[in-house]
Amino acid sequence: MAICIDCHAHFLPDDFVEKLRRRGVIDARKDSGLINLDRSVCGYAAAHTRLPYFPLLYDLDARVALAEQQGIDRQILCLPPFYFAYASDPEAGAAICRDGNDALAAVVARAPQRFAAFGTVPLQSPQAAVAELRRAVEELGHWGVEIGSSVAGAPLDDPALDVFWAACCELDVPVFMHPHHELGGERAVAYYLGNLFGNPSETALIAARLIFAGVFERFPQLNMILAHGGGTLAYVAGRLDHGYRVRPETKTIPKPPSAYLTQLYFDIVTHDDALLAYLVERVGARNVVVGTDRPFDMGIDDPRGTVAKIPRLDDAARAAILGGNARSFLSRAGAALAEVPSPLA
């Protein structure tokens, strides 16, 4: 059976929550199942953000059981996208990222053949982000890095972040970009549209900015994973290319925008079999990876079944989506991936 690697899964370690509590930026109550998080950590407009808090976020035994139920061999854990701390001052942001990375490393150490981790870095200070990236990868063994789609509202195509992209290429680790802003503002508050519409639209917007800003041209070794099937990016790629042909504002890169899709990986969280089939046809099976977005309710429960339903793929292509592609870009650790995970120690 082909190995399955989940590249999009969240975990909130108790140790990390306790350190945030000591900083006075979180009120987390397991009895009520709620978290109140300070804006300096979550980055959203409200002074505090209320978030769900349930056992699958912090109970490792429950997560092992869920991964087994879902047929996942290795799950790459990252913090939920409310803990980047980009709105904190640089020193506090760096400390929060260190705490989160240390806590995830301790979780992985309890079940190293079942889990791995993507670290978090303080992008509001690019040099500090590089330093924490190196520590997370070289000392803690994290397989890559998770980033938000903006830095407290500032775009990711800021040239100041070139040192960070360069470090990702040097270390040969993937960047998992998760939407992290309030696209649509007040208009998207109703009906949960901030997530349903805002998240996938935000992902496509930022990826398009990175393409037109020349980030992928300057850093051809940069591998970026996009959450939620890349949002709407693959479905507007033709429009981006048309704009590149006819609009002078777009003449910032030497190739059409769609040419840079080969540097992007798209997870399978589309909630639409037809759209996932189109995504695989548009970008190729080589650029699609498994993601579940668990334990949140906007995730998927059956990644193997989801991949099995994609039409017109041979066994090799399905195996690539399930885990082969992830192994290829996780070059620092993926080669040693065990076929059979060990039980929780």
N, C-alpha and C positions, 0 to 999 in steps of 0.2 A: 504493500500500500504506500502511495506517495506521502511524503512527510508534509505536514501542514504547519506553517509559521504565520502567526497572527501579528501583523505589524501595526495594529491600531487597537490598543486596549489600555484601560486606565486603572490605576490603583492609588489609594490614598493611605499611606502607612501611618499607623498610630504614632510612631516616634516623631514623624514630621508634624502631625497635628499638635502634638504636645509642645513642640518647639515654637510653633506659631502661637499657641496659647500663651506661652511665656512672654512672647513679644507683644501680647495684647491686641493681636490683629484677627483673632478668630474666636468664635463662640460655637463649639461643636458639641452637640448633645445626642448621644446614641439613643437615649430613652425617647426623645421626641422625633428622632430621625431628621434633624435639621442642623444646618450650619449657617451662621451669619459671618460673612467674610468682609474684611475691610477693603475699601477701594484700592488702597495702596498695593494690595496683593492681587485682587481679582481684575483690576483695571477698568471696570465698568463705570458708568456715569454716576450711579447711585452711591451714596456714602457707604452703604453696606449692601451686599448681595446675599439673598437667602438661597441656599442650595440644599438638595437632598443629601441625606447621610444614612446609608443602609449597609448591612453587613457585607454584601459583595464588593463594596468599595475597600474594606479593610480586613476582612477575614480571609486569610490565605488558604485555610483548609477548604472553605467554600469555593474559592477561585480554582483550586486544583480540581475539585469535583466538577465545576462548570466547564473547565477546559477539557476534561475527560469526556463529559457529555457531548461537547461540541466537536470532538474528534481533533482537537488541537494538540500538536506535539510540543511546540514551543511558542510561548506567548511573550511578546516584547511589551513590557509594562512601561507606562509613562504616567506622569501626574495628570489629573484632569485639567482642562484648559482654563482654569481659574486661578492658577497658582504660579504664573510666570513672574509676578511681582515687578513688572516693567514700570509701574507707576511709583515704585518705591525709590528712595534716593539710591545712588549706585552702591554704596557700601551695604545698606540693608538688603538691597536686591541680591547682591552677590552672596550674602550670608544665607538668605532664604533658599537660593538655588543650591548652595552647598548642603544645607540641611536636607533638602528634598532628595538630592543625589545620594547622600549617605544613607538615608532611610530606604530608598529603593535598592541600593546595593545590599543592605542587610536582608531585605525581603528575598532578593534573588539568591543570596547565600543559603537560605533555608531550603530551596528547591532548585539548584542550579541547572539541572537537566530539563526542568519544566519551564523556567522563566528566564528572561533577560530583561534589559532596561534601556530606554532612551533617557538621557539626562536632560537637564534644564539649565539654561545659562542666562546671565543678566545682560540682555542685548542693549539696554540703555547705556552700557559702558562696553564698547566693542573689545577693548583690550582685556577687560575683566572677563568678558564672555569667552575669549580665546583661552585665557588661563584656566577657567573652570571647565571648558570643553576638554582641554588636555588632561586635567586631573580626573574628570569623569571617565574618559576613555582609557587613559594609560594607567591610572592607579585603581580605579573602581571597576574597570572592565565593562563599562556601558558600551552598547553596540552602536550608538549613534546619539542624536540629539533631537529633542522636540522643541519647536519654536511656535510662537503665535504668529498671526498674520499681520500684526502691526506692533510697534513698540510704543505703547501708550498713545496710540493714534498716529504715530509717525510711520511712514512707509518703509517696507523692507528693502526697497531699492536705493536707500540712502548710501552714497559711496563710502561713508564711514564704516559700513558693515563689510566692506571688501576684505578686511583683515580676517573677519570671521569666516567668510566663504572660503578664503584661501586656506585657513586652518582645517576646515572640514575636508577639503581636497587633499591636503598634506596627510592628514590622519586616515584618509580613505574611509570615512564614515558617512552614512546617509543622514539627511535632514528630513525629519517628519514635520510638515507644516500643518498646524491645526488652526481653523478659523478662531479668531479671538478679537472680535470687535462687534459693535452694534450697528451693522449695516442696515440702513433703513430707519434707524432711530425710532422715534415715537410711532411712526407709521407701521412698524413691524412688531409692536408690543402685543397687539391683539392676536388671538388665535394661535399663539406660540410661533408666529411667523419669524421672529428673530432667529429661531433655530431652523424651522422648516424651510424658509426661503433665504434668510440672511446668511446662514452658515455656508451653504453651497455657493451662493452668489459671491460672498466675501472671498472664498478660496479662488474662484476663477478670476476675480478682479486682481488679487495680489499676484497670482501666477502670471497674468497678462502683463502687469507692471514690471515684474522681474524680467520677463522676456524682452519687452520693448526697451527696458533700461540697460540691456546688454549683460545682465549678470551671468546668464548661461553661456553667452559668447565669450566673456572674459574667463569663465571658470568651466571649461568643457568637461572636467572630471566631476563636477558637482552632481550628486544624485539626490533628488528631492522626492519624497513621498507626499502625495496630496490626499488628505482625508476625504471621505464621502464621495468616492469616485471622481475626485478632482472637481467636484461641484459641476458647474456648467461649462468648464473650460473646453472639453472635447467637442461640445455641441455648438460652440461659437467659434471654433478654430477657423472654419471657412470664412466667417465674417471678419476675423482678425486679418486673415490673409488678403481678403479683398481690400480692406482698409490700407494694408501695407502697399498695395498696388496703386491706390488712387489718392491717398491722403499724404501731404508732405510732412505732417506731424509725426508720422510713423517711420520715417526713414532714419532710424537710429541704429539699425542692426543690418548686417550684410545678407541675411537670409530671411525668407518669410517666417512669420511667427510659428507656424506649425512645424517647422524644421526642428524646433527646440523641444518638441514633445518627447523626443527620444531620450532626453535627460530626466524625464519625469516618470514617476511611478504612481499609479492610481489604485486605491484600494477598491474592494468590491461592494462597499456600502452604498448602493444606489436605490435599494428597495424597489427595483423595477427590472424584471428579467430582460425585457426588450432593450432598455437603455444600457444595461450591462453588456448585452450581446453587441450592441452598436459600439460601446466603448472599446471592447476587445478588438472588434473589426477595425476601428479607427486608429488606435494607437498600437495594436499588436499585443499578442499574448505575453510577449517578453516584458511589457511595461505595466502589467497588472499584478497586484499582490493581494493576499488575503488581509482583510481587516474585519473586525467585528464591532468595534466601538462599545464593547461591553465593559462595565456592567450597566451602562445607561440604557434607557428604554428605546432610544433611537438606534440601537445596534441591531445586529442580526444574530440568529441562534444557530444556524446550520451552514457554516461556511463551505463544508464539503458538498452539501447538497446544492448550494448556490452555484458553485463552480461546475458541478456535474450537469446543470441545466443549460449551460452556455452552449449554443449550437455550433456545429461545424468545427469542433476542435478534436485533434487526436489526443491520445493518452499523454504524449510528451508535452503538449501545450497545457493540458490540464495540470500535469505535475509541476510544470513551471510556475503556473499561477499559484498553486497551493503552497509551494515552498521553494522551488528551484530558483525563482527570480530573487527571492529574499536572500538565499544562500549566496547568490552571485555578488550582490552588492554589500553583504555583510562579510567582507573579505577578511576582516580581522578575527572574527569569531565563528562565522558560519561554516567554515570548512570542517570544524571539529564537532559539528552538531550531531548529537546522538540520535539514532533512529528511534530508540525506545526511552521515554522519559522515566526518571526514577520517582518513586513515591516520595511524598513530603517527609522530610527528615524531622 
